[in-house]
Amino acid sequence: MRGGTLRHIISIQEQTPVSSGMGDFTTSWSDISGMDAIPAAIWPLIARESLESMKLELQVTHKIRIRYRAGITTKNRIQFGSRTFYIDSLINYEERSITLDMLAREIV
């Protein structure tokens, strides 16, 4: 993989429960240790509009490629600057553990 194509810097986040102090928990997102400042390539694939409950929602789907890292699942999300992507699918190309492609939805 040519390093020049990995021109975006992302971080991988996971949900962590946070105690409210009143006995219940809320969830918060935080960077996974060692998975911040990851070089990545981001390609927009599809732009879709849908009308749901009289609210127009634009859903953009992207393909994000990084050098392979173990431990990333569809329960994680990607943070790219102020943009957030939820991971729908992971592809370990040819099962060689060299690159990891993630098909993701951007939350607008």
N, CA and C atoms as a LAMMPS dump frame, in Angstrom:
ITEM: TIMESTEP
0
ITEM: NUMBER OF ATOMS
324
ITEM: BOX BOUNDS ff ff ff
-5.0000000000000000e+02 5.0000000000000000e+02
-5.0000000000000000e+02 5.0000000000000000e+02
-5.0000000000000000e+02 5.0000000000000000e+02
ITEM: ATOMS id mol type element x y z
1 1 1 N 0.845 -1.165 0
2 1 2 C 0 0 0
3 1 3 C 0.899 1.239 0
4 2 1 N 0.577 2.171 -0.859
5 2 2 C 1.339 3.41 -0.909
6 2 3 C 0.931 4.308 0.248
7 3 1 N 1.909 4.786 0.993
8 3 2 C 1.634 5.618 2.157
9 3 3 C 0.981 6.942 1.817
10 4 1 N 1.214 7.458 0.602
11 4 2 C 0.651 8.745 0.207
12 4 3 C -0.857 8.755 0.123
13 5 1 N -1.469 7.567 -0.026
14 5 2 C -2.931 7.52 -0.091
15 5 3 C -3.561 7.66 1.292
16 6 1 N -2.79 7.435 2.338
17 6 2 C -3.303 7.534 3.718
18 6 3 C -3.072 8.957 4.231
19 7 1 N -3.849 9.895 3.684
20 7 2 C -3.597 11.3 3.994
21 7 3 C -4.538 11.887 5.046
22 8 1 N -5.477 11.104 5.525
23 8 2 C -6.387 11.562 6.569
24 8 3 C -5.942 10.969 7.905
25 9 1 N -6.189 11.683 8.987
26 9 2 C -5.862 11.189 10.325
27 9 3 C -7.168 10.957 11.082
28 10 1 N -7.369 9.707 11.507
29 10 2 C -8.597 9.336 12.216
30 10 3 C -8.253 8.765 13.587
31 11 1 N -9.281 8.587 14.396
32 11 2 C -9.129 7.833 15.641
33 11 3 C -10.291 6.851 15.725
34 12 1 N -10.04 5.714 16.363
35 12 2 C -11.056 4.684 16.577
36 12 3 C -11.541 4.826 18.014
37 13 1 N -12.855 4.874 18.183
38 13 2 C -13.438 5.07 19.509
39 13 3 C -14.302 3.883 19.908
40 14 1 N -14.468 3.744 21.234
41 14 2 C -15.34 2.707 21.784
42 14 3 C -16.262 3.33 22.815
43 15 1 N -17.395 2.684 23.037
44 15 2 C -18.339 3.143 24.048
45 15 3 C -17.849 2.724 25.418
46 16 1 N -17.958 3.637 26.359
47 16 2 C -17.611 3.314 27.739
48 16 3 C -18.756 3.781 28.636
49 17 1 N -19.162 2.946 29.577
50 17 2 C -20.222 3.373 30.492
51 17 3 C -19.687 4.384 31.496
52 18 1 N -20.485 5.41 31.761
53 18 2 C -20.106 6.456 32.705
54 18 3 C -21.185 6.531 33.774
55 19 1 N -20.775 6.425 35.031
56 19 2 C -21.732 6.489 36.128
57 19 3 C -22.209 7.923 36.323
58 20 1 N -23.515 8.064 36.512
59 20 2 C -24.072 9.398 36.739
60 20 3 C -24.004 9.77 38.217
61 21 1 N -23.607 8.827 39.064
62 21 2 C -23.551 9.089 40.495
63 21 3 C -24.863 8.804 41.198
64 22 1 N -25.903 8.519 40.435
65 22 2 C -27.226 8.246 41.005
66 22 3 C -27.608 6.78 40.829
67 23 1 N -26.632 5.955 40.486
68 23 2 C -26.886 4.531 40.338
69 23 3 C -27.149 4.084 38.92
70 24 1 N -27.267 5.012 37.991
71 24 2 C -27.458 4.601 36.604
72 24 3 C -26.25 5.017 35.777
73 25 1 N -26.205 4.513 34.568
74 25 2 C -25.061 4.743 33.693
75 25 3 C -25.515 5.339 32.371
76 26 1 N -24.672 6.172 31.815
77 26 2 C -24.84 6.655 30.453
78 26 3 C -23.633 6.17 29.665
79 27 1 N -23.706 6.284 28.361
80 27 2 C -22.557 5.858 27.566
81 27 3 C -21.857 7.071 26.978
82 28 1 N -20.557 6.948 26.89
83 28 2 C -19.712 7.995 26.333
84 28 3 C -18.747 7.337 25.357
85 29 1 N -18.264 8.083 24.374
86 29 2 C -17.302 7.561 23.418
87 29 3 C -15.925 8.103 23.755
88 30 1 N -14.917 7.241 23.711
89 30 2 C -13.544 7.679 23.971
90 30 3 C -12.594 6.934 23.042
91 31 1 N -11.452 7.57 22.743
92 31 2 C -10.456 6.949 21.866
93 31 3 C -9.903 5.688 22.518
94 32 1 N -9.707 4.662 21.72
95 32 2 C -9.074 3.444 22.2
96 32 3 C -7.583 3.718 22.307
97 33 1 N -6.991 3.316 23.401
98 33 2 C -5.562 3.543 23.617
99 33 3 C -4.752 2.952 22.464
100 34 1 N -3.896 3.772 21.878
101 34 2 C -3.065 3.336 20.766
102 34 3 C -3.756 3.405 19.418
103 35 1 N -5.024 3.826 19.393
104 35 2 C -5.744 3.906 18.126
105 35 3 C -6.187 5.335 17.837
106 36 1 N -5.342 6.285 18.185
107 36 2 C -5.578 7.666 17.802
108 36 3 C -4.473 8.069 16.832
109 37 1 N -4.723 9.049 16.019
110 37 2 C -3.784 9.521 14.999
111 37 3 C -3.382 8.405 14.029
112 38 1 N -4.4 7.697 13.508
113 38 2 C -4.178 6.619 12.551
114 38 3 C -4.272 7.192 11.134
115 39 1 N -3.246 7.005 10.312
116 39 2 C -3.347 7.439 8.913
117 39 3 C -4.387 6.586 8.181
118 40 1 N -5.239 7.241 7.375
119 40 2 C -6.309 6.532 6.684
120 40 3 C -6.587 7.167 5.327
121 41 1 N -7.218 6.385 4.47
122 41 2 C -7.758 6.891 3.206
123 41 3 C -9.277 6.822 3.326
124 42 1 N -9.958 7.888 2.927
125 42 2 C -11.417 7.955 3.035
126 42 3 C -11.986 8.261 1.652
127 43 1 N -12.894 7.386 1.182
128 43 2 C -13.55 7.578 -0.095
129 43 3 C -15.063 7.611 0.095
130 44 1 N -15.746 8.658 -0.385
131 44 2 C -17.213 8.64 -0.38
132 44 3 C -17.706 7.663 -1.442
133 45 1 N -18.725 6.866 -1.099
134 45 2 C -19.254 5.872 -2.03
135 45 3 C -20.638 6.244 -2.54
136 46 1 N -21.566 6.539 -1.631
137 46 2 C -22.968 6.754 -1.996
138 46 3 C -23.533 7.893 -1.148
139 47 1 N -24.346 8.708 -1.765
140 47 2 C -25.126 9.696 -1.004
141 47 3 C -26.595 9.324 -1.163
142 48 1 N -27.305 9.214 -0.059
143 48 2 C -28.7 8.799 -0.074
144 48 3 C -29.516 9.764 0.754
145 49 1 N -30.691 10.09 0.27
146 49 2 C -31.615 10.896 1.053
147 49 3 C -32.817 10.036 1.388
148 50 1 N -33.316 10.18 2.608
149 50 2 C -34.526 9.456 2.977
150 50 3 C -35.413 10.383 3.799
151 51 1 N -36.701 10.183 3.654
152 51 2 C -37.667 10.97 4.398
153 51 3 C -38.263 10.06 5.461
154 52 1 N -37.941 10.339 6.718
155 52 2 C -38.396 9.494 7.808
156 52 3 C -39.024 10.389 8.864
157 53 1 N -40.278 10.113 9.194
158 53 2 C -41.012 10.906 10.187
159 53 3 C -40.977 12.395 9.837
160 54 1 N -41.157 12.659 8.552
161 54 2 C -41.201 14.039 8.046
162 54 3 C -39.897 14.807 8.296
163 55 1 N -38.798 14.091 8.426
164 55 2 C -37.489 14.714 8.61
165 55 3 C -36.585 14.199 7.509
166 56 1 N -36.029 15.12 6.723
167 56 2 C -35.124 14.722 5.652
168 56 3 C -33.773 14.374 6.263
169 57 1 N -33.291 13.18 5.951
170 57 2 C -32.017 12.715 6.495
171 57 3 C -31.105 12.326 5.352
172 58 1 N -29.905 12.865 5.347
173 58 2 C -28.918 12.518 4.34
174 58 3 C -27.953 11.52 4.941
175 59 1 N -27.825 10.375 4.296
176 59 2 C -26.921 9.337 4.794
177 59 3 C -25.836 9.12 3.748
178 60 1 N -24.605 9.356 4.128
179 60 2 C -23.48 9.197 3.22
180 60 3 C -22.689 7.973 3.652
181 61 1 N -22.371 7.105 2.712
182 61 2 C -21.626 5.894 3.012
183 61 3 C -20.214 6.039 2.471
184 62 1 N -19.226 5.65 3.272
185 62 2 C -17.818 5.797 2.921
186 62 3 C -17.069 4.484 3.071
187 63 1 N -15.963 4.399 2.363
188 63 2 C -15.013 3.312 2.551
189 63 3 C -13.76 3.937 3.16
190 64 1 N -13.311 3.385 4.269
191 64 2 C -12.145 3.907 4.99
192 64 3 C -11.118 2.789 5.079
193 65 1 N -9.899 3.067 4.634
194 65 2 C -8.835 2.057 4.634
195 65 3 C -7.703 2.501 5.553
196 66 1 N -7.234 1.562 6.378
197 66 2 C -6.079 1.795 7.246
198 66 3 C -5.146 0.59 7.13
199 67 1 N -3.956 0.733 7.666
200 67 2 C -3.096 -0.447 7.81
201 67 3 C -3.758 -1.35 8.848
202 68 1 N -3.619 -2.632 8.693
203 68 2 C -4.334 -3.581 9.545
204 68 3 C -4.014 -3.364 11.028
205 69 1 N -5.054 -3.402 11.825
206 69 2 C -4.951 -3.374 13.282
207 69 3 C -5.967 -4.35 13.836
208 70 1 N -5.528 -5.217 14.73
209 70 2 C -6.43 -6.18 15.359
210 70 3 C -7.277 -5.468 16.41
211 71 1 N -8.444 -5.995 16.668
212 71 2 C -9.271 -5.501 17.761
213 71 3 C -10.353 -4.519 17.354
214 72 1 N -10.411 -4.11 16.107
215 72 2 C -11.458 -3.196 15.66
216 72 3 C -12.682 -4.02 15.287
217 73 1 N -13.859 -3.6 15.765
218 73 2 C -15.108 -4.31 15.481
219 73 3 C -16.155 -3.316 15.007
220 74 1 N -17.324 -3.838 14.666
221 74 2 C -18.427 -2.969 14.25
222 74 3 C -19.053 -2.233 15.431
223 75 1 N -18.626 -2.545 16.645
224 75 2 C -19.098 -1.811 17.826
225 75 3 C -18.321 -0.517 18.022
226 76 1 N -17.223 -0.351 17.292
227 76 2 C -16.425 0.869 17.374
228 76 3 C -16.961 1.904 16.393
229 77 1 N -16.453 3.119 16.515
230 77 2 C -16.776 4.147 15.544
231 77 3 C -15.499 4.906 15.193
232 78 1 N -15.557 5.689 14.146
233 78 2 C -14.4 6.43 13.648
234 78 3 C -14.656 7.92 13.823
235 79 1 N -13.673 8.615 14.322
236 79 2 C -13.749 10.064 14.45
237 79 3 C -12.722 10.666 13.499
238 80 1 N -13.176 11.543 12.602
239 80 2 C -12.303 12.233 11.653
240 80 3 C -12.595 13.72 11.786
241 81 1 N -11.775 14.406 12.568
242 81 2 C -12.053 15.816 12.865
243 81 3 C -13.37 15.917 13.602
244 82 1 N -14.302 16.696 13.059
245 82 2 C -15.614 16.841 13.691
246 82 3 C -16.626 15.851 13.107
247 83 1 N -16.198 14.995 12.205
248 83 2 C -17.086 14.036 11.557
249 83 3 C -17.028 12.679 12.26
250 84 1 N -18.187 12.015 12.314
251 84 2 C -18.307 10.718 12.985
252 84 3 C -18.841 9.684 12.004
253 85 1 N -18.211 8.504 11.999
254 85 2 C -18.609 7.403 11.135
255 85 3 C -18.851 6.162 11.985
256 86 1 N -19.977 5.492 11.738
257 86 2 C -20.258 4.22 12.388
258 86 3 C -19.878 3.089 11.44
259 87 1 N -19.152 2.112 11.939
260 87 2 C -18.633 1.024 11.121
261 87 3 C -19.725 -0.024 10.9
262 88 1 N -20.019 -0.313 9.622
263 88 2 C -21.004 -1.336 9.274
264 88 3 C -20.359 -2.671 8.945
265 89 1 N -19.154 -2.634 8.366
266 89 2 C -18.515 -3.863 7.91
267 89 3 C -17.002 -3.692 7.899
268 90 1 N -16.288 -4.788 8.155
269 90 2 C -14.826 -4.797 8.141
270 90 3 C -14.345 -5.821 7.123
271 91 1 N -13.348 -5.451 6.332
272 91 2 C -12.811 -6.358 5.329
273 91 3 C -11.298 -6.427 5.476
274 92 1 N -10.797 -7.602 5.837
275 92 2 C -9.359 -7.858 5.906
276 92 3 C -8.986 -8.422 4.543
277 93 1 N -8.497 -7.562 3.649
278 93 2 C -8.263 -7.914 2.256
279 93 3 C -7.386 -9.156 2.134
280 94 1 N -7.914 -10.142 1.448
281 94 2 C -7.267 -11.438 1.218
282 94 3 C -6.827 -12.135 2.508
283 95 1 N -7.375 -11.74 3.647
284 95 2 C -7.028 -12.334 4.946
285 95 3 C -5.52 -12.311 5.198
286 96 1 N -4.851 -11.256 4.699
287 96 2 C -3.401 -11.163 4.836
288 96 3 C -2.987 -10.239 5.983
289 97 1 N -3.93 -9.593 6.638
290 97 2 C -3.655 -8.678 7.76
291 97 3 C -2.657 -7.579 7.371
292 98 1 N -2.857 -7.037 6.166
293 98 2 C -2.038 -5.915 5.708
294 98 3 C -2.86 -4.63 5.72
295 99 1 N -4.049 -4.692 5.114
296 99 2 C -4.946 -3.532 5.126
297 99 3 C -6.285 -3.932 5.729
298 100 1 N -6.989 -2.945 6.232
299 100 2 C -8.322 -3.149 6.783
300 100 3 C -9.233 -2.105 6.154
301 101 1 N -10.232 -2.564 5.408
302 101 2 C -11.23 -1.672 4.83
303 101 3 C -12.455 -1.692 5.721
304 102 1 N -12.994 -0.506 5.967
305 102 2 C -14.194 -0.382 6.785
306 102 3 C -15.256 0.332 5.979
307 103 1 N -16.42 -0.278 5.85
308 103 2 C -17.556 0.381 5.225
309 103 3 C -18.32 1.049 6.354
310 104 1 N -18.513 2.365 6.223
311 104 2 C -19.036 3.13 7.354
312 104 3 C -20.106 4.128 6.916
313 105 1 N -20.97 4.485 7.858
314 105 2 C -22.014 5.492 7.65
315 105 3 C -21.619 6.763 8.391
316 106 1 N -21.655 7.867 7.677
317 106 2 C -21.403 9.145 8.36
318 106 3 C -22.7 9.643 8.955
319 107 1 N -22.632 10.085 10.197
320 107 2 C -23.796 10.644 10.874
321 107 3 C -23.785 12.154 10.639
322 108 1 N -24.806 12.636 9.915
323 108 2 C -24.875 14.054 9.561
324 108 3 C -25.796 14.768 10.518
